[in-house]
């Protein structure tokens, strides 16, 4: 089979004749026998005239002209004989692949592509390839330089040659390399002549530009075909200008002529039957056989057209990402790869700027319901995203989120045309958008109030001035007469679009969307929702674009309940809680759809912050290495101001009254609070009442179960009794794990100081045991229980039996206290002996007397058969005497001290908060 090589000469006035050794693809005729042939060719023409004196350059284009080209072969003269046309087989035996420029960016990547082709077990394969990475830009740069008479176009062309020559030498050898380099040098020679003509004329027609730009695809397709053939497989390369016929439109796009393209494909296949075809992307021809391109995303479009022509099983678009993301991953770290998209969803997302296929790419395959798969050539293990038409009864579709993705368009302006004279006046909208059309602006979104009082629409910011001036000119009379009140331009806007199949028909979607924006403190300027139910579009401030995208994405795509958590106080209890969160986080996310993100950890001096969540497996190391100076305002802002997580909670694991003083402001800002810190609820009564009143009126939650019984459900049990109508008569209990341990072990001939020393060495007491023995901790718990029961008591109202001998209260250190404590063992030993002689034991208890509205903290004696006398270790016990449980008090008993159980109580509150916010309970 010979390839004819036409030659002809174009003469330009005042210039040496330029001889072309080849021209667009219709000059290349493949024939079975080589007799003589003369063919007439049709090309656009240009005429250049340089006037004398000050005449300058005159350039005009005429419609078409005819050139005569004599085609000869290297071995002699050929002619075209008739060929029996064989119709190409069509159907699911074909798979179509498209590889973008990054996929064939260098020799190794071309080898990788060849391997993918070889490993595809489809019966027949058609592969569409783009030019090597950056080559198309280089080709357009050549044209720009030649048009502007920049001599550097020659060195730029040499760079194009060198790029492909080096790649070919790395990929090919022997006859294959010689053949490719021969074609390459011939093409470069012809391009040099054509660019010289453009240089002289100072102008290139669109057809000339398209012809030059399309060479990158020709070279990459040829090289790939050689590489595949080296493996022993049958493979042909296709110049798609011989096959794809398109009709240019006025909108810088082209419409495929499927009928003519199908005929030409059959003809091409008759001459080049093969089970593997490597086809050029991006380029095509007009019905007049003039080279053209498929414009934006042309290679994807080529693949879709070829898939439709072949009725292929599927079209795979290979790129450098794992699939279609739910949002721009450069803006949203939490963006996920979507497993499936409907054609319409992909269409909508691409319109709003998402990195998906151009809408026109989808149209050809939609006709035959051919799925498109987006896959990553650099990560073959990723399954990618399938774009197809899901069945109407797809059960899985009903179970997934109705919103598939979010996209934004930035740098927009909103134009609002408003006035009472618009209502009921036919043609007003037509006049408005006629003005927009006249200035050539693109309307991105339209929103009109049902009252017809106003129409607003978004246009690119660079076009807003022209549109505004046109509108003011068109409606100047209406503005002067007052029929229109204003034509307002609102600059610095962005569009946020939520896209999903049947989204609008799912109750609560819009509510959830706008709730997420409200929580992020984002104002919506305009809203539009199409009746197709595929998108909801809002206009927001441009500076809010990323924040809004993160906020709505997190609400729909993170776990059903995602909490931004800030841990204050990474001491014994806080550290234990962090370790519990670390160990349980994966289970909570997988089984309960709860995603707990610790965004910050702060101590009194150092804090650690994160934008996406701290790695809890290394939190101690990170706090030491990357910690910064503690600042409560910055810490709070980090946890609450991270708008891609809608809910935030601060967990105060300290016993610091200064930290507790922040609770009111945190709750007022919408930050939930969880704490074992007793200072807020047992502090001044007026502050406590103010805090609880705010909690009841707001949508924020304040949980403090661990303030009384560590991990025991004391507060929740009390609330349950009250909420179900029971009345509290008395609450009595041993609610200090430390004091429980002391009196459980203060038996026999053991001294009290001995037991205290043992408890201190075991870590059951505070560093200074006086903090436990003073009874203040128990008193705070009594105050909390009393206030929960409805009593308005202050800490100063409680009589407290202190176990710290009066002379030892002034000791300067814990060591001094422990050294002198044995001197005062006698008093407590005497009380214990008296109790034992009566068959009783000593227990340190707190009492809420709801009937008499008082509370006490004291050392009491109980019979040995009493539940309080039967405790062991550091267990706590609380007895609720109520109208319902009058004769037999309701008893809650269990471990009431220790970092593990206290942290567990806090953790339980975090999960309870999650259930209130929507997690499964």
C-alpha positions in Angstrom: 0.0 0.0 0.0 1.6 3.3 -1.1 1.1 6.7 0.4 1.0 9.4 -2.3 3.0 12.5 -1.7 1.5 15.5 -3.6 3.6 18.6 -4.3 2.6 22.1 -5.4 3.8 25.7 -5.3 2.2 28.8 -3.9 3.4 32.1 -5.3 3.1 35.2 -3.3 3.6 38.8 -4.6 7.0 40.3 -3.8 8.2 37.0 -2.4 10.0 33.9 -3.5 7.7 31.0 -4.4 7.0 28.6 -1.5 6.9 24.9 -2.5 4.8 22.5 -0.3 5.8 18.8 -0.2 2.5 17.9 1.5 -0.7 19.4 2.7 -3.8 18.4 4.6 -4.7 14.7 4.9 -7.0 14.5 1.9 -3.8 14.8 -0.2 -2.6 11.5 1.1 -4.3 8.7 -0.8 -3.8 5.1 0.1 -4.2 2.8 -3.0 -3.6 -0.8 -3.7 -1.7 -0.2 -7.0 0.6 2.7 -8.0 -0.4 4.0 -11.5 -0.4 7.7 -12.4 -2.9 10.0 -10.7 -3.8 13.7 -11.0 -6.2 15.1 -8.4 -7.8 18.5 -7.8 -7.5 19.8 -4.2 -9.5 22.4 -2.5 -7.9 24.7 0.1 -8.5 28.2 1.6 -6.3 30.8 0.0 -4.8 34.0 1.0 -3.4 36.9 -1.2 -0.7 39.2 0.1 0.1 42.6 -1.5 2.7 45.0 -0.3 2.0 48.5 -1.5 4.7 51.0 -2.4 5.4 54.2 -0.4 3.1 54.3 2.6 0.7 51.7 1.2 1.4 49.2 4.0 0.2 45.6 4.2 -3.1 44.6 2.5 -4.4 41.2 3.3 -7.7 39.7 2.2 -9.1 36.2 2.3 -11.1 34.8 -0.6 -13.6 31.9 -0.1 -11.7 29.0 -1.8 -9.4 28.3 -4.7 -8.3 25.2 -6.5 -4.8 23.8 -6.7 -3.7 21.1 -9.0 -1.4 18.7 -7.3 0.4 15.9 -8.9 0.7 12.9 -6.6 3.7 10.6 -7.0 5.1 7.8 -4.9 8.7 7.1 -4.0 8.7 4.1 -6.4 6.7 5.6 -9.2 3.3 6.8 -10.2 0.0 5.5 -8.7 -3.7 5.7 -9.3 -6.8 4.8 -7.3 -8.6 1.7 -8.3 -12.0 0.8 -7.0 -12.0 -1.1 -3.7 -14.7 -3.4 -2.4 -15.9 -1.6 0.7 -16.2 -3.8 3.8 -18.5 -2.5 6.5 -16.7 -2.3 9.8 -18.1 -4.6 12.5 -19.9 -2.8 15.3 -21.1 -3.6 18.8 -19.8 -4.7 22.2 -16.7 -6.4 20.8 -15.2 -2.9 20.6 -13.8 -0.9 23.6 -12.7 2.6 23.0 -9.8 4.2 25.0 -8.7 7.8 25.1 -5.4 8.9 26.4 -4.7 12.5 27.2 -1.5 14.5 26.8 -0.2 13.7 30.2 -0.7 10.0 29.5 1.6 10.1 26.5 3.9 12.9 27.9 7.2 11.0 27.5 8.5 7.7 26.2 7.9 5.7 29.4 4.3 6.9 29.6 3.8 5.9 26.0 5.0 2.4 26.9 2.6 2.4 29.9 -0.2 3.2 27.5 0.8 0.4 25.1 0.7 -2.0 28.1 -2.8 -0.9 29.0 -3.9 -1.5 25.4 -2.3 -4.9 25.3 -3.8 -6.0 28.6 -7.3 -5.0 27.5 -8.9 -8.3 26.6 -11.6 -6.8 24.4 -11.9 -8.5 21.0 -11.4 -5.1 19.2 -9.9 -1.9 20.5 -9.9 1.7 19.2 -7.5 4.0 21.0 -7.7 7.8 20.7 -4.6 9.7 21.6 -3.8 13.4 22.3 -0.6 15.1 21.4 2.2 14.7 23.9 1.9 16.9 26.9 2.3 20.6 26.0 2.8 19.9 22.3 -0.6 21.4 21.2 0.3 24.6 23.1 3.7 24.6 21.4 2.0 24.3 18.0 -0.3 27.2 18.6 2.7 29.2 19.9 4.4 28.5 16.5 1.5 30.1 14.7 1.3 33.1 17.0 5.1 33.8 16.5 4.9 33.4 12.8 1.9 35.7 12.6 3.7 38.3 14.6 6.8 37.9 12.5 8.8 36.6 15.4 11.8 34.8 13.9 12.0 32.6 17.0 9.3 30.4 15.5 12.1 28.6 13.8 13.8 27.6 17.0 10.5 26.8 18.5 9.8 24.4 15.6 13.2 22.9 16.2 12.2 22.3 19.8 9.1 20.4 18.6 11.2 18.3 16.3 13.7 17.5 19.0 11.0 16.5 21.6 9.6 13.9 19.2 12.9 12.8 17.8 14.3 12.0 21.3 11.1 10.3 22.3 11.1 8.2 19.1 14.7 7.2 19.6 13.9 6.0 23.1 10.9 4.0 21.9 11.8 2.7 18.5 14.6 1.1 16.6 15.5 -0.2 13.1 13.1 0.3 10.3 10.4 1.6 12.6 12.6 4.4 13.9 13.8 5.2 10.4 10.3 5.3 9.0 8.9 7.5 11.8 11.8 9.9 11.6 11.4 10.2 7.9 7.7 11.1 8.3 8.6 13.5 11.2 11.3 15.4 9.2 9.1 15.6 6.2 6.2 17.0 8.3 8.6 19.5 10.0 9.9 20.6 6.6 6.4 21.2 5.3 5.4 23.0 8.6 8.4 25.2 8.2 7.3 26.2 4.7 3.8 26.8 5.8 4.9 28.9 8.8 7.1 30.9 6.5 4.1 31.7 4.4 2.2 32.7 7.6 5.2 34.8 8.6 5.2 36.7 5.2 1.5 37.2 5.2 1.3 38.1 8.9 -1.9 36.1 9.1 -3.1 32.5 9.4 -6.6 31.5 8.5 -8.4 29.2 11.0 -8.0 26.2 8.6 -4.2 26.8 8.4 -4.1 27.1 12.2 -6.1 23.9 12.7 -3.9 22.0 10.2 -0.7 23.1 12.0 -2.0 22.4 15.5 -3.1 18.9 14.7 0.3 17.5 14.0 1.0 16.6 17.6 -1.8 14.0 17.5 -0.4 12.6 14.2 3.0 12.0 15.7 1.9 10.5 19.0 -0.6 8.1 17.3 2.2 6.9 14.9 4.7 6.4 17.7 2.1 4.5 19.8 1.2 2.3 16.9 4.8 1.3 16.4 5.2 0.5 20.0 2.1 -1.8 20.0 3.2 -3.5 16.8 6.6 -4.3 18.4 4.7 -6.7 20.7 3.6 -8.7 17.7 0.0 -7.5 17.7 -1.8 -6.3 14.5 -2.2 -2.5 14.8 -3.0 0.4 12.4 -3.0 4.1 13.0 -5.8 6.3 11.8 -5.6 9.9 10.8 -9.2 10.8 11.9 -9.3 13.7 9.4 -9.9 10.8 6.9 -13.0 9.7 8.9 -14.5 12.3 11.2 -16.6 14.9 9.3 -17.9 17.8 11.3 -19.8 21.0 10.5 -18.5 24.2 12.2 -21.0 26.3 14.0 -21.1 29.9 14.9 -20.3 29.2 18.6 -16.7 28.0 18.1 -17.9 24.4 18.2 -18.5 21.7 15.6 -21.4 19.3 15.1 -20.4 15.8 14.0 -21.9 14.5 10.8 -22.5 10.9 12.0 -23.9 9.7 8.6 -20.9 10.8 6.5 -18.4 9.8 9.3 -19.9 6.3 9.4 -19.5 5.9 5.6 -15.9 7.1 5.8 -15.1 4.9 8.7 -16.3 1.9 6.7 -14.2 3.0 3.7 -11.1 3.5 5.9 -11.6 0.0 7.5 -11.9 -1.6 4.1 -8.4 -0.3 3.4 -7.0 -0.8 6.9 -8.7 -3.8 8.6 -7.3 -4.3 12.1 -8.3 -5.3 15.6 -6.3 -2.5 17.2 -6.7 1.0 15.8 -4.7 4.0 17.1 -6.6 7.1 16.2 -5.7 10.8 16.4 -7.8 12.9 18.7 -8.8 16.5 18.4 -8.6 16.7 14.6 -11.3 16.2 11.9 -12.3 17.5 8.5 -15.2 19.6 7.2 -17.5 18.2 4.5 -15.3 20.1 2.1 -12.3 18.1 3.3 -10.7 21.1 5.0 -8.8 20.2 8.2 -10.4 21.4 11.4 -10.3 20.6 15.1 -13.0 19.6 17.6 -12.1 22.7 19.7 -12.2 22.4 23.5 -11.8 18.9 24.9 -11.5 17.7 21.3 -9.8 14.4 22.1 -12.5 13.4 24.6 -15.1 14.3 21.9 -13.2 12.3 19.3 -13.4 9.2 21.6 -17.1 9.7 22.3 -17.8 10.0 18.5 -15.8 7.0 17.7 -17.5 5.1 20.5 -20.9 6.0 19.0 -19.9 5.1 15.5 -18.7 1.7 16.7 -21.5 1.2 19.1 -18.8 0.3 21.5 -19.2 -1.5 24.9 -17.7 1.4 26.7 -15.4 4.4 26.3 -12.6 4.8 28.8 -11.1 8.2 29.3 -7.6 7.8 30.8 -6.3 10.8 32.7 -4.1 11.7 35.7 -6.8 11.7 38.4 -8.6 8.7 40.0 -12.0 9.7 38.7 -14.6 12.5 39.1 -14.4 14.1 42.5 -17.4 15.3 44.6 -15.8 18.7 44.7 -12.6 20.4 43.6 -9.9 18.5 45.6 -7.7 21.6 45.5 -10.3 23.4 47.5 -11.9 20.6 49.6 -9.4 18.1 51.1 -12.3 15.8 51.9 -13.5 15.5 48.3 -14.2 11.9 47.4 -14.1 9.9 44.1 -17.6 9.3 42.8 -18.3 5.7 41.8 -21.1 6.6 39.4 -22.6 9.6 37.7 -25.6 9.8 35.4 -25.1 11.5 32.1 -27.2 14.4 33.3 -25.2 14.7 36.6 -21.9 14.8 34.7 -23.4 17.3 32.3 -24.5 19.6 35.1 -21.2 19.4 37.0 -19.1 20.1 34.0 -21.2 23.2 33.2 -20.4 24.5 36.7 -16.7 24.1 36.2 -16.1 20.7 37.7 -13.3 18.7 36.1 -15.6 16.4 34.3 -16.2 15.7 30.6 -17.5 18.6 28.5 -21.3 18.3 28.0 -20.9 17.8 24.2 -18.6 14.8 24.9 -21.5 13.0 26.6 -24.1 13.5 23.8 -22.8 10.9 21.3 -22.6 8.1 23.8 -25.9 9.0 25.4 -27.6 8.1 22.1 -26.6 4.5 22.5 -26.3 4.3 26.3 -22.6 3.7 26.1 -20.9 4.1 29.6 -17.9 6.4 29.9 -15.3 5.4 32.5 -12.9 8.0 33.9 -9.7 6.3 35.0 -6.2 7.2 36.2 -3.3 5.9 34.0 -1.0 6.4 36.9 -3.1 4.4 39.4 -4.5 1.4 37.7 -5.8 0.0 41.0 -8.4 2.8 41.2 -11.7 1.7 39.6 -12.5 5.3 38.5 -15.9 6.9 37.9 -18.6 5.4 35.6 -20.8 7.8 33.7 -23.9 6.1 32.5 -27.7 6.1 32.7 -28.7 4.3 35.9 -31.9 2.2 35.7 -35.0 3.9 37.1 -35.5 1.2 39.7 -31.9 1.2 40.9 -32.3 0.4 44.6 -28.7 1.4 45.4 -29.4 4.8 43.9 -32.1 5.4 46.3 -29.8 4.6 49.3 -27.0 7.0 48.3 -26.9 10.7 48.9 -29.2 12.6 46.5 -26.3 15.1 46.0 -23.5 13.8 43.9 -21.2 16.7 43.8 -20.6 20.4 44.2 -18.9 22.9 41.9 -18.2 26.6 41.9 -17.8 29.3 39.3 -15.8 32.3 40.4 -15.2 35.9 39.1 -18.9 36.6 38.4 -21.1 39.6 38.9 -24.8 39.7 39.6 -27.0 42.1 37.7 -30.4 42.9 39.3 -33.0 44.7 37.1 -35.8 45.8 39.4 -38.9 47.9 39.1 -42.7 47.7 39.5 -43.1 48.6 35.8 -41.8 45.1 34.9 -44.7 43.2 36.4 -47.1 41.9 33.8 -45.3 43.7 30.9 -44.7 41.2 28.0 -41.3 41.3 26.5 -39.3 42.8 29.4 -37.2 39.7 29.9 -36.7 39.4 26.1 -35.4 43.0 26.0 -33.1 42.4 29.0 -31.5 39.3 27.5 -31.5 40.8 24.0 -29.1 43.4 25.4 -27.0 40.7 26.9 -26.9 38.9 23.6 -26.0 42.1 21.7 -22.8 42.6 23.7 -21.9 38.9 23.4 -22.0 38.2 27.1 -22.7 34.7 28.6 -25.5 34.4 31.2 -24.5 31.8 33.7 -27.6 31.8 35.9 -31.0 33.5 36.0 -33.3 34.0 39.0 -36.7 35.8 38.8 -39.1 36.5 41.6 -42.6 35.2 41.0 -43.9 38.7 41.5 -42.0 39.7 38.3 -40.8 42.7 40.2 -37.1 41.8 39.6 -34.9 39.7 37.4 -31.3 39.0 38.4 -28.7 37.1 36.4 -25.0 36.3 36.7 -22.5 37.1 34.0 -18.6 36.9 34.0 -17.2 39.9 35.8 -15.1 40.9 32.7 -18.4 41.3 30.8 -20.5 43.1 33.4 -19.6 46.7 32.4 -20.7 46.1 28.8 -23.9 44.5 29.9 -24.7 47.2 32.4 -24.1 50.0 29.9 -26.3 48.2 27.3 -29.1 47.8 29.8 -29.0 51.4 31.0 -29.0 52.6 27.4 -31.9 50.3 26.5 -34.0 51.1 29.5 -33.0 54.8 30.0 -36.6 55.9 29.3 -38.0 53.4 31.8 -35.4 54.4 34.4 -36.3 58.1 34.0 -40.0 57.4 34.2 -39.6 55.3 37.3 -41.0 52.1 35.7 -37.6 50.6 36.5 -36.1 51.6 39.9 -32.6 50.4 39.4 -30.1 48.3 37.4 -27.8 47.2 40.1 -24.4 45.5 39.7 -23.2 43.3 42.5 -19.6 42.5 41.9 -17.3 39.9 43.4 -19.7 37.0 43.3 -19.4 33.2 42.9 -21.9 30.5 42.0 -22.1 27.4 44.1 -24.0 24.5 42.5 -25.2 21.3 44.1 -25.8 18.5 41.6 -27.6 15.2 41.9 -30.1 12.9 40.3 -33.6 13.6 41.5 -32.2 15.9 44.1 -35.0 18.3 44.3 -37.6 15.5 44.8 -35.8 14.3 48.0 -37.3 16.1 51.0 -34.9 18.1 53.1 -32.1 18.5 50.6 -32.5 22.2 50.1 -33.0 22.6 53.9 -29.7 20.8 54.6 -27.9 22.8 51.9 -29.0 26.2 53.3 -28.5 25.1 56.9 -24.9 24.2 56.1 -24.4 27.6 54.6 -26.1 29.3 57.5 -23.9 27.5 60.0 -20.9 28.7 58.1 -22.2 32.3 58.3 -22.6 32.6 54.5 -25.2 34.9 53.0 -27.0 33.8 49.8 -27.7 36.6 47.3 -29.7 34.6 44.7 -31.1 31.1 44.2 -32.0 29.1 41.1 -33.3 25.6 40.8 -34.2 24.0 37.5 -37.3 21.9 37.1 -35.1 19.1 35.8 -34.3 18.5 39.5 -30.6 18.1 38.8 -29.2 21.2 40.5 -29.7 23.9 43.0 -27.6 27.0 42.4 -26.9 29.8 44.8 -24.9 33.1 44.3 -22.6 34.0 47.2 -19.7 36.4 47.8 -16.5 35.4 46.1 -14.5 35.5 49.3 -17.0 32.9 50.7 -16.6 30.5 47.8 -14.2 28.0 49.3 -15.7 28.2 52.7 -19.2 27.6 51.3 -17.9 24.7 49.2 -16.3 23.0 52.2 -19.4 23.6 54.4 -21.9 22.1 52.1 -19.6 19.3 51.0 -19.0 18.3 54.6 -22.7 18.2 55.3 -23.4 15.7 52.5 -20.2 13.8 52.0 -18.5 13.4 55.3 -20.0 10.9 57.7 -23.6 11.5 58.6 -22.4 13.1 61.8 -19.0 14.8 61.8 -17.7 16.6 64.8 -14.8 19.0 65.0 -13.4 18.3 68.5 -11.1 20.5 70.6 -9.5 18.9 73.7 -8.5 21.3 76.5 -6.2 19.8 79.0 -4.1 16.8 77.7 -3.3 15.7 81.3 -4.2 12.3 82.7 -7.9 12.4 81.9 -7.5 14.3 78.6 -4.6 12.0 77.4 -6.7 8.9 78.2 -9.6 10.4 76.3 -7.4 11.1 73.3 -6.2 7.5 73.3 -9.8 6.2 73.6 -10.8 8.3 70.6 -7.8 7.0 68.7 -8.7 3.4 69.4 -12.4 3.7 68.6 -12.4 6.3 65.7 -12.3 3.8 62.9 -15.1 1.7 64.4 -17.3 4.7 65.0 -16.9 5.9 61.4 -17.4 2.5 59.8 -20.2 1.1 61.9 -22.0 4.2 63.3 -21.2 6.8 60.6 -19.7 9.1 63.3 -16.5 11.0 62.3 -14.7 12.6 65.2 -12.0 15.0 64.1 -9.7 16.3 66.8 -8.8 19.7 65.3 -6.9 21.0 68.3 -5.3 20.0 71.6 -4.2 22.7 74.1 -2.6 22.7 77.5 -1.8 25.7 79.6 1.4 26.5 77.6 1.3 24.6 74.3 -1.3 23.9 71.7 -1.4 21.8 68.5 -3.8 22.7 65.7 -4.8 21.0 62.4 -7.0 21.9 59.5 -8.1 18.3 58.7 -7.7 16.4 62.0 -4.8 15.5 64.2 -3.2 12.1 63.8 -4.1 10.7 67.2 -1.6 7.8 66.8 1.1 10.5 67.2 -0.5 13.3 69.1 2.0 13.4 71.9 4.9 13.5 69.5 3.2 16.2 67.3 2.4 18.3 70.4 6.0 18.3 71.4 7.4 18.9 67.9 4.9 21.2 66.3 3.1 22.7 69.2 2.8 26.5 69.4 2.2 28.9 72.2 -1.3 28.3 73.7 -3.9 30.9 72.9 -7.5 30.2 73.7 -9.0 32.6 71.1 -6.9 31.0 68.3 -7.7 27.6 69.6 -11.4 28.2 69.6 -11.3 29.8 66.2 -9.5 26.8 64.7 -12.0 24.3 66.0 -15.1 26.3 65.3 -14.0 28.3 62.4 -13.1 25.3 60.2 -16.2 25.5 58.1 -15.8 22.2 56.3 -17.1 20.5 59.5 -20.6 21.8 60.4 -20.6 20.9 64.2 -17.9 21.7 66.7 -17.4 20.7 70.4 -14.9 21.8 73.0 -14.1 19.2 75.7 -12.7 20.7 78.9 -10.7 18.1 80.7 -9.3 20.5 83.3 -10.5 21.6 86.8 -9.8 25.2 85.9 -12.4 27.8 86.7 -10.9 30.2 84.1 -11.6 27.7 81.4 -15.1 27.2 82.8 -15.8 30.9 82.5 -15.6 30.6 78.7 -18.6 28.1 78.5 -21.2 30.8 78.1 -19.5 32.5 75.1 -18.8 29.2 73.5 -22.4 28.1 73.7 -23.6 31.5 72.5 -21.4 31.0 69.4 -22.9 27.6 68.6 -20.0 25.5 70.1 -21.1 22.5 72.0 -19.4 21.9 75.4 -18.6 18.7 77.2 -16.7 18.6 80.5 -15.9 16.8 83.7 -14.9 20.2 85.2 -17.2 20.9 88.1 -16.3 24.6 88.4 -19.1 26.0 86.1 -22.0 24.0 87.5 -21.0 24.5 91.2 -19.8 28.1 90.8 -21.8 31.2 91.5 -25.5 30.5 91.3 -26.4 33.4 89.0 -23.7 32.3 86.4 -25.0 28.7 86.5 -28.6 29.8 85.9 -27.5 32.0 83.1 -25.6 29.1 81.5 -28.5 26.7 81.8 -31.0 29.3 80.4 -28.8 29.8 77.4 -28.5 26.0 76.8 -32.3 25.7 76.9 -32.9 28.5 74.4 -30.1 27.7 71.9 -29.5 24.7 69.7 -26.1 24.0 71.3 -25.6 21.2 73.9 -23.9 21.3 77.2 -23.1 17.8 78.7 -21.4 17.2 82.0 -22.2 13.6 83.1 -18.6 13.1 84.3 -18.8 15.9 86.8 -20.4 13.7 89.4 -19.9 10.0 88.8 -17.0 9.9 86.3 -18.4 7.2 84.0 -21.5 6.4 86.0 -24.9 7.6 84.6 -25.7 9.8 87.6 -26.8 13.0 85.8 -28.7 11.2 83.1 -30.5 9.0 85.7 -31.6 12.1 87.7 -32.8 13.9 84.5 -34.7 10.8 83.5 -36.5 10.7 86.8 -37.5 14.4 86.6 -38.5 14.3 83.0 -40.8 11.4 83.5 -42.6 13.2 86.3 -40.9 11.7 89.4 -40.1 13.9 92.4 -36.8 13.9 94.1 -36.9 13.5 97.9 -33.4 12.7 98.8 -30.1 12.0 97.0 -27.4 10.4 99.2 -24.2 8.9 98.0 -20.5 8.2 98.2 -19.4 10.2 95.2 -15.6 10.4 95.7 -13.6 7.5 94.5 -10.7 8.6 96.6 -12.7 8.8 99.8 -14.5 5.6 99.0 -11.2 3.8 98.7 -9.9 5.4 102.0 -12.9 4.3 104.1 -13.2 0.9 102.4 -9.6 0.2 103.5 -9.7 2.0 106.9 -10.3 -1.2 108.8 -8.8 -3.4 111.5 -5.7 -1.9 113.1 -4.7 0.2 110.1 -4.2 3.9 110.7 -5.9 6.6 108.6 -2.6 8.1 107.6 -1.3 4.7 106.5 -4.3 4.3 104.2 -3.9 7.9 102.8 -0.2 7.2 102.0 -1.2 4.0 100.3 -3.8 5.7 98.2 -1.4 8.5 97.3 1.3 6.1 96.2 -1.3 4.3 94.0 -2.3 7.5 92.3 -5.8 7.5 93.8 -5.5 10.9 95.3 -4.7 14.4 94.0 -0.9 15.3 94.3 -1.9 17.1 97.5 -4.3 14.7 99.4 -5.8 17.7 101.2 -7.7 18.5 98.0 -9.6 15.2 98.5 -9.8 15.2 102.3 -11.1 18.8 102.4 -14.5 17.5 101.1 -14.7 20.4 98.6 -14.9 18.0 95.6 -17.8 16.1 97.2 -19.5 19.4 98.1 -19.3 20.5 94.4 -20.9 17.3 93.3 -23.7 17.8 95.9 -24.3 21.3 94.6 -24.5 20.0 91.0 -27.0 17.3 92.0 -29.0 19.8 94.1 -29.2 22.3 91.3 -30.2 19.5 88.8 -33.0 18.7 91.3 -34.3 22.3 91.2 -32.7 23.6 94.4 -31.0 27.0 94.3 -28.0 26.3 96.5 -24.5 27.8 96.6 -21.4 26.2 97.8 -21.3 28.5 100.8 -24.7 27.0 101.9 -23.3 23.5 102.5 -21.8 22.4 105.9 -18.7 20.3 105.0 -16.9 17.9 107.3 -13.3 18.3 106.4 -10.9 15.4 107.2 -7.9 17.7 107.1 -6.9 18.4 110.7 -7.1 22.1 111.4 -3.4 22.5 112.3 -2.4 20.9 109.0 -4.4 23.2 106.7 -1.5 25.6 106.7 1.2 23.1 105.7 3.3 24.6 102.9 3.6 21.3 100.9 2.0 17.9 100.5 5.1 16.3 101.8 4.9 18.2 105.1 1.2 17.4 105.4 1.9 13.7 104.9 4.7 13.7 107.4 2.5 15.3 110.1 -0.8 13.5 109.4 0.0 10.4 111.6 0.0 12.8 114.7 -3.8 13.1 114.2 -4.8 9.5 113.6 -6.4 9.1 117.0 -9.6 11.1 116.4 -10.7 9.1 113.3 -9.5 5.8 115.0 -11.8 6.5 117.9 -14.8 7.2 115.5 -14.1 4.0 113.6 -13.9 1.9 116.9 -17.2 3.4 118.1 -18.9 2.5 114.8 -17.4 -1.0 114.7 -18.7 -1.7 118.3 -22.2 -0.8 117.0 -21.9 -3.1 114.0 -21.5 -0.1 111.6 -18.9 1.4 109.3 -17.8 4.9 108.5 -18.6 6.4 105.1 -17.9 9.9 103.7 -21.1 11.0 101.9 -22.8 13.9 100.3 -26.5 14.4 100.8 -29.2 16.4 99.0 -32.3 16.9 101.1 -34.8 18.1 98.6 -37.6 18.2 101.0 -35.9 20.6 103.4 -34.0 22.2 100.5 -30.5 21.8 101.9 -27.4 19.7 101.4 -24.6 18.4 103.6 -21.2 16.7 103.3 -20.4 14.6 106.3 -18.9 11.4 107.8 -21.8 9.0 108.5 -22.2 5.5 110.1 -24.1 2.7 108.3 -25.0 -0.8 109.3 -22.9 -3.4 107.7 -25.8 -4.8 105.7 -26.4 -1.3 104.1 -25.4 -1.0 100.4 -23.0 1.8 101.3 -21.2 -0.5 103.7 -20.6 -3.1 101.0 -18.5 -1.1 98.6 -15.0 -2.2 97.5 -12.1 -0.4 96.1 -12.9 3.1 94.8 -16.5 2.4 93.8 -19.1 5.1 94.0 -22.7 4.6 95.0 -25.7 7.0 94.7 -29.1 6.3 96.1 -32.1 8.3 94.7 -35.1 8.4 97.0 -38.2 9.7 95.1 -41.9 9.5 95.3 -41.6 6.5 92.9 -38.7 4.9 94.7 -39.6 5.8 98.3 -39.3 2.5 100.1 -36.5 1.1 98.1 -34.2 3.8 96.7 -32.9 3.6 93.1 -29.2 2.8 93.4 -26.5 3.5 90.8 -23.1 1.9 91.7 -19.8 1.4 90.0 -16.3 2.7 89.6 -16.3 6.4 90.3 -12.7 7.4 89.9 -9.7 6.8 87.6 -8.7 8.3 84.3 -10.2 5.4 82.3 -13.7 5.6 83.6 -13.8 9.4 83.7 -12.5 9.6 80.1 -15.1 7.0 79.3 -17.8 9.2 80.7 -16.7 12.1 78.6 -16.5 9.8 75.5 -20.1 8.7 76.2 -21.2 12.4 76.3 -19.5 13.0 72.9 -21.4 10.1 71.4 -24.7 11.3 73.0 -24.0 14.7 71.4 -23.4 12.9 68.0 -26.8 11.1 68.4 -28.5 14.5 69.0 -26.9 15.8 65.9 -28.2 13.0 63.7 -26.0 10.0 64.3 -27.7 6.6 64.9 -28.5 6.3 68.6 
